[in-house]
Amino acid sequence: MGILKPDDRLELIHGELYERNPIGSKHAGIVNKLAGLLNGLFKGKAVTGVQNPVQFDDRNEPEPEICLLKYRPDFYASAHPVPADVLAIIEVSDASIRFDTEVKAPLYALGGIPEYWIIDLDNNWIEVHTNPKKGSNASIQRYLPGEEISLMEQRLSVNELLILS
């Protein structure tokens, strides 16, 4: 119908199209760094999706910054991943922090996503949501610079994830 353009940055959440915020250079740099790091750590063990859709249902198809997926030799070329394929989702947040915590966190928990990270660029911390139950996460832990986070038995430095060097 010509309403949407191919370069529109949109996500389908709860049956509504949400316009995604423009990505700043620090935000983009962190996403690129994470993608490279995770690709190296989990080569042959997981697929790292970058700003690609996850098909929850007909009303929900978010496009997280980073999605760590169960390994498939076709790299999900035959179909978008579904929540059962997801090992972890990572959102990099600045202007989108409220949306990522109030809208996406409950959606990901409802979908049973085992681990959801919010990398908060404004506050310089990483919030990790785990143990999803009935649309919320039983555990939310905040990690600060100088600390380490575990992802699939790999230890990662918060400093390394938050700072571009």
N, C-alpha and C positions, 0 to 999 in steps of 0.2 A: 504493500500500500504506500510505501515511500515515507512512512512516519519515522522509522528508525534508519540511521545511517550506519554503514559498516564500521566506522571508527568511533561510534558512540560507546562510552564506557559505562555499561549497565550491568546490573545483577538482578536476578529474579529471587526475591525473598518474600515468602508468604503471599505469593500471587501478585506482587507488585514489583514494578521495575524501579530500581533505585539507581540514580546516577552516582557513579564513583567519583571521588575527589581526584583532581589532578595529582600526579605523582611528582614530588619534588626530587631534586638530585640526590640528597642524602637518603631519602626513602628508597629510591631506585638503586642506589649503591649498596644499601644493606640487603635488599632483595637479591641483587646479583651476587654479592659475597656469600649469602646463605646458600643460594643455589649451587655455587661452585663447591662450597665446603661440604654440603650434604651429598652432592654427586660423588665426591671423592670418598667420603666416609662409608657410604652405603652402596657403592658400585656393585651391581649384580645381586644385591639384597633387597633393594627398594627402588622405586621410581620417584624422582623428584619432579613434581608438577609445579610450574611457575605461572601464576595468574591464569590458570585453566579451570574450567567448570567441574564441579562435582554434582552429579544428578541425584538429588535427594528424593524428589518426586515431581509431579507435574507443576507444583507451585513454588518449588525451591531449587534453584541452581546457582549457588554462590560461586564466586571465583576468588578463592583465597590467594594471597601472595605466594605462599609456599604450601604444598600439600605433599606429604611423604606417603607414598602408596605402596601396597604390597607389590612385589616384583611380578611383572608379566613380560614375557619376551616381546610382545607386540607394543609395549609401552602405552597401552590403552588407545591404540589406533582404531580398534574395532568398535569401541564404545567408551563413553565417558565413565570415569570411576563412579561408584556409588559408595555410600557411607561404610559398608562392610569392607571396602578396599582400602580405606584410609587408616593409616597408622598414626598420623599427627597432622595438624593444620597449624600454620604459623601466619599470623597477620602482623604486618608492620604498620603501626598506627601513629599518626600525628593528628591531623584534622578529623580522622575517622574514629578516634578513640571511643567516643560515646556509642556510636553505632556498633563497633566491634565488641564492646562489653554488654550493651543492653539488648541488641538484636541478634548478633551472630553467636555470642556465647550460648544463649539458650537454644538456638537452632542446632548448633553443633552438638550440644549435650543431648537434645532430643533425638538426634541422629545416631547417638552412641559413639561419637568420635572420642577415642580413648585419651587423646592428649591435644589440648588447644593452647597455643602460646600467643600472647599479645606482646609484641615488642613495642614498648611505649617510648617513642623518640623524645617526646617533650619532658618526661620525667626520668628518662635514662634508666629504665628497669625493664625486666621481663616478667610477665605474670603467666604462670602455668596453671591451667585448669585441667583437672583429671577426675576420674571416677564419676562419669556421667550417670545421672539417675533422674528420670522423669522431668527432663527439660532444665536441669541445673547440674552443676558440678559439686560433688561432695567435698572436693579439695581444691583450694585456690592458694597458690604459694607465689610470693614475689621474690625475685632474685635481683640483687644489686651488683654493681660493678665490684670486682674482686671475688665474687662467688662463682661457683660452677653449677651447671645444670646437667642432668643426665637425660639423654634421648636414645632410646633403644640400646641401653648399656654402653653408650659412648659419652664420655665426659666432655663438656663444652664450656669454655670460659665465657662468662657474661661480657667481659671486656672485649674479647675477640668478636662477639656477635654485635655489640653496640657501636664499636668504633671502627671507622674506616681508616686503614693505614696502608 
